[in-house]
Each structure stands twice: as C-alpha cells, then as structure tokens.
Amino acid sequence: MTGIFFELRERYLPHRPAPTLAVVGSCNAGKSTLINALLEEEISPVDVLPATPCPIFFCYGEAFSASVGGRLIKQTQSGRDLAFLLRQKNICRNQVEITLPNPRLKKCTLIDTPGLDSANQNQLLKEIIPLADFILYLFHQRGLDDRDRYFLYRLKGSPFLHSFNRISFWVNSNCGHPDGSALASTRAALGEIFGRELPVNYLDTKNKESVENLRLFIEAEMAHLTLKEIEKLFKEEDKHIPRQLARALSIKEDGQFLSAFWDIYERARAALETGRQFGMLQQMRSGIRERLAAYNRKVLPVQVSPAATREAWQIVNFSLIKERLLNLLQRLLKDPALKSPAARERLRELAKSMANDRFFITLWGPFSSGKSTFLNALMQEALLPAQDKSTTSSIIRLHYGPEKLAVAHYPLQVTLSLLDERDGEVFLCREELAALDGWLKKPNFLNTVREIEVCIGGKFSQVDMAQLRTLFARTQNLFRPPAFPASINSPVPAITRSIPAKRATRAVTAVRFSFHNAREKTYHLADPNEFMEFKHLIVTPEEAILVDGIDIYHPAEMFKLATFVDTPGIDSVHTRYTKTVTSWLSKSDVHLVFFNGRHMLSPTHRDLLRHMVFPEKFWENCFCVINFADTLNRNEKERVAAFLRRELAPSAPPEIHFISALDALKDKNNFAFNQFLRRLERFVLTQRGENVLLRRIEQIKELLTMDCHEPSPAGRVLEKYCRELEEIRVILKQPGGYRLWKMPASLRKG
C-alpha cells in the first residue's frame, strides 16, 4: 500500500532525493545487523567488536560501488571488500557511500553510524544528524545507558529535534528472551530526558516478524514525510489558483479556456486526492502502532498475578532532574539571548549552589535493629552483611548507579581512641586496641604511615615505632587485673579492668596515624571474589576502622529518590560509633530511626530514648521504623506505638511504621514494606521536589522573565527555556515522575 505514496513522490517530487534514515545507537546495539536485515543482504560489516568506524551511506544505484570522501574505490566490489576497507586506519575521518541495486533503497537512503562509545559525538551531531530526515534510535537489550542519556540530552538541544515525529526508539532484544524491565526503564528515562512519554518498542534483528514490522513502520514514516512535502507543494500552488482562475475566465476562445480550466481542475483534484491519501496513511500508521504493541506483548514473559505486580512503580530520579536543570543553566549562560548581566551572574550562582545540593535519608538507631536488612530489601539482595551482633562499623552511603560498585575511602589521617571515660572511670577500648596491635604487625601497613602521634594528658606528640610499642605496652598493663601480671606475653589483655580517671593520665588516650596519600579502593560487587573482599572489609574491625566511609552504587529503584545512608548502631559498646552517627545526623535531610520490635520495651531501650534529646522540629523529618513487626501481635504493636509517642515527642509525635525487613527481602511484594516506601516517596517528593528543586525552577523563571517580556527574537528564545522548566516542574509534581503511580484500592482503604 505504501507504494502509492512513493509513486506520488516520483510524480510530484521527481528531482528530490529519497528521504534519509539514520540508525543511531551505542556500539554493538545491532545497527549494522539491522541494516543487513532491512536490505536482506549481508553488506554492512558485523562483528562482536565495533566494526563501523565511520558513517556509511547506503543509496540506490544500478550497480554496486563504494566511494570514500567522494573518491571511488574500484577495489571494493562486495560486502567482504567493504569490511576490509573499513579496517583502514584513516577511514574514520571520512564518509563511505555505497550504492546498491536494492529496490528498498529507492524508498529511503540508510545511514549506518558508528557507536556512541567510539564515535565523535560532535561529528555525529553536526555532520550526520542534520543530513537525516528520520532517526531510528537503537538501544541494547539492557536499555538506555549513560552514553545514550548524554547523547540524547545533546540531541534534545539540537535544531534537529523540533518534532518528535522525526525519531523513534527501539530496544534490540537479540540477546535472549526479554523480561520487559529494559523497556519500562528506557521509557522512564526518556520521559525524564524529554519531559513527555515517548513510545519505545521491542525489536529483534534476528526475528523475521520483528524486522518486517519495523520495515512497515519505516515505509509508513517515509511515506508520511513524502506526503508532508507534497502537501507543502500544493499549499504553495493553492495560493495561485484564484489568480489563475481569473486569468482563465478572461480567455474568450473556448478551446483555450477549457484547456486552462482543465489544468487548474487537475491540480485541485490532485491536492484533494493527496489529502485523502493522507487520511489513509494515518489509519495505516495507527494499525502499525497496534501491531508493534501486540509484538511487545507477545515477546514479554507471561504476566504474573495482579497481587504480584501491584507493587511495581517508578521513582523520580532526582539526580537526573538536577542534571537536566544544570544542563539547562549551562546552555542558558552560553546563549546570547540572555542580555542582563545581573541575571547572568545570579544564574551562575544558582548553578554553583545547585551542583552542591545533596539529599540524604539516614538510617540510624540501635544495632541489630535491621537497618542493613532494610537496605538489602531495597536492593532485593543480601549485599550488606547483617548479623545479630553489631556489624556496620562506618558510614555507608548508597547511591543509584547502573553497575554494582563499592568504593572504600581511606583518609590521610586516622585517629584511634583507646580509652573511654564514664562517670569518673576509664575503660580500655579492646576492639581499637586489637586493631592497633594488628596494624603494628603488618609491614605493608607501616610502609604507608608517614607520621605517628600519641595523645597523653590531652596533648599529641610525635613518636617513632619503638616508642609507640613501649607506650602501647604500658597502657595495656595499666588495665590488667592484679591476677594477670604484666610479665604475661599477651598483646591484648583478654580481661581488663577500669581505673580511676586520675590514674589514667599516664595512659595513651589516642593514637593518630598520618599516611603518605589518601586513597580509594573499588570493588565490583558482581564479581564473587571482589564481593567477598568487600564483605571482609565491612565485618573485620581491623580493616573497617581505617575506612572513612563507603559509597555503594546499585540500580535499585528507590536509590533514585535520594542517597540512603547506613550507620553503626548508636548503643554499641564501641562509643566511637555514637560519635560517628551524631556527627553525621546534622547532614541528613530525612531520618529513619530503627528499633527492634522485640526489644522495644526493654530497660536498655527506655534509658536510651530518655537520654536522647532532640528539638521538636527534628521529628518533622523523622520516621520511626519498628522492625521485626512480624513477631508482634496487635496489642504489642499498640503498646510500642504509645510508648514511642510518650517518650520521644509528646507534642509532635513522629510517624510510626511497623515492617519486617527480612520478610521484604524474601518477598518484594510485602504489603507493609511497600506501603512504607510509598509514604517515604511522597514525603521526599514534598521535601526535595517542592521545597528545593521547585524553588530553584521558580528562581530561574523569575530571572528569565526579566529578559523575555518583550516580543523580540531573543525573548522568544528565552521562552523556550521557560517551557522546558515547566516540563520539569510537571515531572516533580507527579508521584512517581512523569509516569503517574496509581495507588491500589487496598492501600487507599488504609
């Protein structure tokens, strides 16, 4: 049926070349394989490594020919010769043009482009994209990655993308049966980039049905472009018809009058016929879209029960929205349409301030209350060690990222407190003492040390290794019980005693190590060996004390919302944990205070809560999370809730949620757990979206209105930025981002 439209092109646009379609995407996304499938011949080189070093134009011709930079290459007579030609070193600077006697190339010229991983994106945007009438963007089966996202942000700001009718997005599922996750995540990411929902379809370059669907789609889109050109041509002719009719009516000779009138009639009839064909094409395009949607449903796995799928939702990716705002500000600052120096300076200050914006959700509370298990449930895997004893020994920040990575930060200086004073009595910190003893036995560690200082009587002084060992032994002996004489060769006493604070003035209070360099160590958590090394780092105090903090990157959906922070238990016997957590809480934006439901009413917990004094405003950004709720009956839950409201903040009681993180780790559809996540998401949307990012958007719009109030070309340019800001504002005002989350009826009842 599309042949009719191409006949119209040959009739009314005989001297115009066929439309051009560019296939764009990352390396090994399947672009060359797709070109070969569309042409039904192996012409474009395909390899497991990048095989397209430069753009290749496939045009119609009576015979096969190849030219590079306009120069004909006689030695290239087939696809095999083309693969050899593309392996030449200097080929990447040129464009290759291939002519083929393939009838499909009469309908459109195809461009096979280099992968975004290896090609110069500036060349692609400036030289290739402007030549294309339509872009077919191909993703890996895994969906959109960072390079795709960066390129699409740049493409959005280019003159090419003035209409979304000139681009389509496809996920190539040629690596096995897809599960639908890449399709959903790619749609979500494109919505965040372009501020609107865009169609994304599955494609399998190895499947004939899928390729045929794509071929029909391409022919329909090329026909649409052709009819738009013809329609534009007839609109120009319509302007002249009244004048031509007036001229024909002035002709007195009947034969000449009928000839002139017939020409006008034929042109008008052709214009009306084109309009009718346009309506037919729209119906055909609609049918093709339904066919593609049916194929998407066909390739996806069998749907599970509604009870299992009701809890899936998308999270607003604040980091991407912030990146989009910063990208807008950078483009705006470079735009000459912004005239006001004061507005330009203020926007520069806003960009700097926004770049430093961070949002942290901190989990803190007693040890063994399920904080790490909660985070494991968010990731749906036991990535963080969780034990009955105190396990987390440093601040662990969890960010959203496409790969599972952990980065341990080792500072330039580490101070180890050896003593703890309580009520006039001094105790020895055995874990720190054991760590120090272990360090002194490791030559590799000692080689990294630049300087050692010890604190005695409140003052630090520099010592060498021999002096440190002497002072170390003397401090241990002060805390040995009388029954264990100092002559016993034990590096760390198995049993210690407390001594009065006055007597402890001769002991080493702390040891400070200064290192030659600060360093980082990265663990690829998908690798089993590196994952075991990472777990060893966390659970081994001797190693963990040296770490200043750990950053984990994981593709968990909730980590798009904010950075989650795991902290050591505040009631641990290691007092340094309490100091570490207390110093971090001032940086946190939202607090999740965890308690073990079975230990809530114990005397230890009561004393702990009564000694924690926080301002009432603190509880406005706080959620109390009672873990192990599956072990409590209804009456016990009511008693725990009443106790917390009474002890924490009677005038402004915090929200209290009962969950079981361990059950949620085993079952991602756990109702209470997901209900709490939804509440947390809505709260963060208000705090971070409305109170931070929306305020930034309003500030930018106010500055822009200072310059775009006049109906000038510059004012119209600035209005484009205002429209983009409005798109971002709409995303932030919707729960779950541009894709609105629909609350299940079971949750609405609660």
Number of C-alpha atoms within 10 A of each C-alpha: 10 16 12 10 24 21 13 17 21 14 11 16 16 11 9 9 14 22 20 20 25 24 22 24 26 24 21 22 24 28 29 25 20 23 21 17 20 19 18 11 12 15 21 24 19 18 12 8 8 16 18 26 21 22 24 24 21 25 24 21 15 10 11 16 19 24 18 16 11 11 10 14 14 9 11 18 13 15 16 13 14 19 18 11 17 18 13 10 9 10 17 17 13 15 18 25 20 26 18 20 14 17 12 17 20 16 24 22 20 25 27 23 25 27 25 19 14 13 18 13 19 11 11 19 17 11 12 16 22 14 15 18 18 25 20 17 20 27 29 20 25 18 21 23 14 10 15 19 16 13 17 16 17 14 16 14 13 14 11 19 16 10 8 12 12 17 17 18 21 22 24 25 26 17 11 9 12 19 14 17 13 19 25 13 16 23 22 24 21 20 18 23 20 17 20 17 15 16 15 21 18 27 26 22 23 16 12 12 13 16 17 14 16 22 16 15 20 19 20 22 22 24 24 19 18 22 21 14 15 21 17 12 14 18 12 11 14 16 10 11 15 11 10 15 15 10 13 17 12 9 13 9 8 9 10 12 16 14 12 17 16 12 12 20 14 11 15 16 12 15 19 14 12 19 15 11 15 18 12 13 20 13 12 17 18 13 13 17 16 12 13 20 15 11 17 18 13 10 16 15 11 9 9 8 8 8 9 13 12 13 18 12 17 19 23 28 21 21 19 15 19 17 14 19 22 17 16 17 19 14 12 19 17 10 13 9 17 20 15 12 9 10 19 18 12 14 20 16 12 16 20 12 11 17 13 7 11 13 19 19 25 26 27 25 25 22 24 23 27 26 31 26 26 26 24 21 23 21 19 16 12 15 19 22 15 19 14 9 10 19 21 25 25 23 20 24 20 23 23 21 16 12 13 18 20 23 18 22 17 20 17 15 19 17 16 20 18 23 20 16 15 10 7 10 15 19 18 23 18 18 16 20 22 16 19 18 16 14 15 14 10 10 9 10 12 15 10 13 15 13 16 20 18 25 18 17 12 11 10 16 12 13 14 11 11 9 11 18 14 10 17 21 16 15 20 21 20 19 21 20 14 11 6 15 10 17 7 9 8 11 13 19 20 9 10 19 14 19 17 14 16 10 11 21 12 14 22 23 21 18 21 18 18 17 20 13 13 11 12 12 11 15 18 17 21 11 11 10 11 16 18 12 13 22 14 14 18 22 18 14 19 19 15 20 21 20 21 16 17 22 18 24 20 21 14 21 18 23 24 20 25 23 22 25 25 24 28 27 27 21 17 17 13 18 16 19 20 19 11 16 21 14 10 14 17 8 13 17 18 24 23 21 18 23 23 21 22 17 15 20 15 9 9 11 15 15 10 13 12 10 8 9 9 10 8 15 10 14 18 14 18 19 20 24 27 25 26 20 21 14 11 15 9 8 8 16 17 11 12 20 18 14 14 20 17 12 13 19 17 12 9 13 20 19 15 19 19 21 23 23 28 16 18 21 21 12 14 19 18 17 17 16 22 18 18 16 14 19 12 18 19 15 14 21 24 17 16 20 22 16 12 15 23 20 14 20 17 15 14 21 18 13 17 23 15 14 18 20 13 11 8 12 11 17 19 15 16 21 18 11 18 20 12 15 21 17 16 25 20 14 21 23 16 16 20 22 23 23 19 14 16 11 13 10 8 8 12 7 6 6
